[in-house]
Amino acid sequence: MASRPNRHEAPPQNLRDVLKKIEEHLAALRADRDRETPTWLTVSDAARHLQVSRDTMERLIASGALRVSTIATRLGKGVRSRYRFKREWLDDYLNKTATKRFVQPDTRSARRQKPEIDFIGD
């Protein structure tokens, strides 16, 4: 990673030095951005990724709507489950649910219409 500029450094004197400093700064930003993200996400990380609360994540896990990996650990007398998610699983869930839209039925247009054909006669 490129070194950060020292505050006590003399300011650049010409445009070439300024551009070089900008390139170094951008390279440092890219290196931070390209840093490897964790493969497995915790419930809190997954909630942040989906932009929902932790409670919503727990409901989605309980309902089976999300694909999840369970890690069982023994704590005291019982077994505690810990959940982990892959980012791809969360993205698949978002893509699957984003196409489903709830459309509220329009009850005003549901009135019974008079038939256009009169089978009984005039």
C-alpha positions as CSV (number, residue, x, y, z in Angstrom):
1,M,0.0,0.0,0.0
2,A,1.3,3.5,-0.8
3,S,2.5,5.5,2.1
4,R,0.4,8.3,3.3
5,P,1.8,11.8,2.8
6,N,3.5,13.4,5.7
7,R,1.8,16.6,6.9
8,H,5.1,18.2,7.3
9,E,6.1,17.6,3.7
10,A,6.6,20.6,1.5
11,P,3.7,21.2,-0.9
12,P,4.3,20.2,-4.5
13,Q,5.8,22.8,-6.7
14,N,4.5,21.9,-10.1
15,L,1.5,20.2,-11.7
16,R,3.4,17.0,-12.4
17,D,4.1,16.6,-8.6
18,V,0.4,17.3,-7.9
19,L,-0.7,14.7,-10.4
20,K,1.7,12.1,-9.0
21,K,0.4,12.7,-5.5
22,I,-3.2,12.3,-6.8
23,E,-2.3,9.0,-8.5
24,E,-0.6,7.7,-5.4
25,H,-3.7,8.6,-3.4
26,L,-6.1,6.9,-5.9
27,A,-3.9,3.8,-5.9
28,A,-4.2,3.7,-2.1
29,L,-8.0,4.0,-2.3
30,R,-8.2,1.3,-4.9
31,A,-6.0,-1.0,-2.7
32,D,-8.4,-0.5,0.2
33,R,-11.5,-1.1,-2.0
34,D,-10.0,-4.2,-3.6
35,R,-9.1,-5.7,-0.2
36,E,-10.6,-9.1,0.2
37,T,-14.1,-9.2,1.8
38,P,-14.9,-11.9,4.2
39,T,-16.3,-15.1,2.6
40,W,-18.8,-15.8,5.4
41,L,-21.0,-13.1,6.9
42,T,-22.5,-13.1,10.3
43,V,-26.1,-12.3,11.0
44,S,-25.3,-8.7,11.7
45,D,-23.1,-8.4,8.6
46,A,-25.9,-10.0,6.5
47,A,-28.5,-7.6,8.0
48,R,-26.3,-4.7,7.0
49,H,-25.9,-6.1,3.5
50,L,-29.7,-6.5,3.1
51,Q,-30.3,-3.2,4.9
52,V,-32.7,-4.8,7.4
53,S,-32.7,-5.2,11.1
54,R,-31.2,-8.2,12.9
55,D,-34.8,-9.2,14.0
56,T,-35.8,-9.3,10.4
57,M,-32.8,-11.6,9.6
58,E,-33.8,-13.9,12.5
59,R,-37.4,-14.1,11.1
60,L,-36.1,-14.8,7.6
61,I,-33.9,-17.6,9.0
62,A,-36.7,-19.1,11.0
63,S,-39.1,-19.0,8.0
64,G,-36.5,-20.8,5.8
65,A,-36.6,-17.9,3.2
66,L,-32.8,-17.5,3.4
67,R,-30.1,-20.1,2.7
68,V,-28.0,-20.3,5.8
69,S,-25.2,-22.4,7.1
70,T,-25.6,-23.4,10.8
71,I,-22.7,-23.8,13.2
72,A,-23.6,-25.6,16.4
73,T,-21.5,-24.8,19.4
74,R,-21.8,-26.3,22.9
75,L,-22.3,-23.6,25.6
76,G,-23.0,-24.8,29.0
77,K,-25.8,-27.4,29.1
78,G,-27.3,-26.6,25.7
79,V,-26.3,-26.1,22.1
80,R,-26.3,-22.7,20.5
81,S,-26.7,-22.2,16.8
82,R,-24.7,-19.6,15.0
83,Y,-25.5,-18.7,11.4
84,R,-23.3,-17.8,8.5
85,F,-24.2,-16.5,5.1
86,K,-22.4,-16.2,1.8
87,R,-22.8,-12.8,0.0
88,E,-24.0,-14.7,-3.1
89,W,-26.8,-16.3,-1.2
90,L,-28.1,-12.9,0.0
91,D,-27.8,-11.5,-3.5
92,D,-29.8,-14.5,-4.8
93,Y,-32.5,-13.9,-2.2
94,L,-32.7,-10.2,-3.2
95,N,-33.0,-11.0,-6.9
96,K,-35.6,-13.7,-6.2
97,T,-37.8,-11.4,-4.0
98,A,-37.2,-8.2,-6.1
99,T,-39.2,-9.7,-9.0
100,K,-42.2,-10.4,-6.8
101,R,-44.4,-7.4,-6.4
102,F,-47.5,-7.2,-4.3
103,V,-50.3,-5.6,-6.3
104,Q,-53.3,-4.6,-4.2
105,P,-56.5,-5.4,-6.0
106,D,-58.6,-2.5,-7.0
107,T,-61.9,-3.1,-5.3
108,R,-63.6,-0.1,-7.0
109,S,-63.4,-1.7,-10.4
110,A,-64.5,-5.0,-9.1
111,R,-68.2,-4.0,-9.3
112,R,-70.4,-6.2,-11.3
113,Q,-70.7,-5.0,-14.8
114,K,-73.9,-5.2,-16.8
115,P,-73.5,-7.9,-19.5
116,E,-73.3,-6.6,-23.0
117,I,-75.2,-9.5,-24.5
118,D,-78.8,-9.9,-23.4
119,F,-79.7,-13.6,-23.7
120,I,-83.3,-13.1,-22.6
121,G,-84.3,-10.6,-25.1
122,D,-85.1,-6.9,-25.4
